[in-house]
Amino acid sequence: MATDMSMRKPSHSEDMLQQSHTSRMAMKAMNRKRRNQEDETMPQRHTPSQMARKHSAVNRFKRTKTPTISGQSLPVNRLIEVLDHASLSALLQTVMIHHPEIVQTVSKLAPKPSVNDTIELIKQKANAVKANLPYRCDIESDYSYIRVKAHLTEFLGCISDFVLDLLPPMESSLQNACIIFDMITTMIHELPNFTNKEFQYTKNMAYEQIANSWLTVLNHHKCTEEPESAGEDTSAAGPNIEKSIEWLKTIEEMHLLEQVEKHNELSGTKFNSLVEFVRSELDSFAQINNSFSNTGSIFQDFITVDYSGFSIPARTSH
């Protein structure tokens, strides 16, 4: 009986219930799959707050388009400011070579060099000569002279240019002219005394040029011209006397006689005429001074000024 119950086949109604349950389950699975597909294809709907957050995130990561900027060369004033002295000098000289018409304009607009600047430049030229002398050779030999000839030529050309610039009417200050003449002469003394005949000739010519130029400047500033005739108004002599006294004050304050006597000795008497001129003028004014016995010395108001800072100790290389 039990065996019969276990082996019993399901009835027709049970089969129908089972098939109905299976069909419902299949329909649910199909409906679920269809809804998932529709959710994927349909656009998502967002609330305003969700849209604002999304827009902010997009802006945060959006790359900004940078405008294109083309490069350009520096303005001329910046180029000039960044150049050092040597580069600026080379640039200006190159420009004047390519455009010679601006040379006169540069000459007119350039400020007159000061005494200190002039001395510094000439020192640099002289130091270039000494810096290029050979170490293991007689500095007065022909080899040494040839070694520094280019620098020596530059030095002599430089002092020649400045000597001409000190002549009247270019330089109005007797004191400045005498300071520079003294310095230039001292620098020539300090050059090596090369045995080369060409150098000896050039050196003697340089001494002669300086001595003659110095004499010319002193004569120009002395200005002791007499009235052309006795009937001419003698009041014109008053300013000349004042200029003569001022001239004498300058050479007294600078101890000019001692300077030119020293240069004359070191140059081998190349400054004889200059020494004689200065000594003669001092003697003449000394006699005039003695004639003013009742009024006192006309030189008593002289002020002693120390110009040793502008003078270079003289020495020669032998």
BELRA-V175717 format. One record per pair of residues at least 4 apart in sequence whose ideal C-beta (glycine too) atoms are under 6 Angstrom apart, sorted by sequence separation. I is the first residue (numbers start at 1). J is the second residue. D is the distance in whole Angstrom. If there is no record, write none. Layout:
BEGIN
I;J;D / I;J;D
END
This chain:
BEGIN
10;14;4 / 38;42;6 / 46;50;4 / 58;62;6 / 74;78;4 / 83;87;4 / 95;99;6 / 102;106;6 / 106;110;6 / 113;117;5 / 127;131;6 / 137;141;6 / 148;152;5 / 199;203;6 / 228;232;6 / 248;252;6 / 263;267;6 / 267;271;6 / 271;275;6 / 296;300;6 / 10;15;6 / 46;51;5 / 74;79;5 / 83;88;4 / 113;118;5 / 139;144;5 / 165;170;5 / 166;171;5 / 194;199;4 / 227;232;4 / 251;256;4 / 264;269;6 / 133;139;5 / 137;143;6 / 171;177;5 / 292;298;6 / 96;103;5 / 137;144;6 / 227;234;6 / 264;271;4 / 263;271;5 / 289;297;5 / 227;236;6 / 289;298;6 / 134;144;6 / 289;299;6 / 133;144;6 / 166;177;5 / 260;271;5 / 264;275;5 / 134;147;6 / 260;274;5 / 261;275;6 / 133;148;6 / 260;275;5 / 132;148;5 / 224;240;6 / 223;240;6 / 188;206;6 / 260;278;6 / 129;148;5 / 132;151;6 / 223;243;5 / 224;244;5 / 257;278;5 / 129;151;5 / 256;278;6 / 128;151;5 / 129;152;5 / 159;184;5 / 185;210;6 / 222;247;5 / 129;155;6 / 221;247;5 / 125;154;6 / 126;155;6 / 125;155;4 / 125;158;5 / 181;214;5 / 122;158;6 / 248;285;5 / 177;217;5 / 118;162;6 / 167;213;6 / 174;221;4 / 266;314;6 / 145;194;4 / 163;213;5 / 252;302;6 / 145;196;4 / 140;192;6 / 168;220;4 / 253;305;5 / 139;192;5 / 140;193;6 / 249;302;6 / 254;307;6 / 140;194;5 / 142;196;5 / 145;199;6 / 140;195;5 / 211;270;6 / 215;274;5 / 207;267;5 / 211;271;5 / 214;274;6 / 115;176;5 / 126;187;5 / 118;180;6 / 215;277;6 / 207;270;4 / 211;274;5 / 115;179;6 / 119;183;5 / 175;250;5 / 174;250;5 / 178;254;6 / 182;259;5 / 189;266;5 / 185;263;5 / 193;317;6 / 189;314;5 / 190;315;6 / 192;317;5 / 193;318;6 / 186;312;4 / 189;316;5 / 186;314;5 / 179;310;5
END
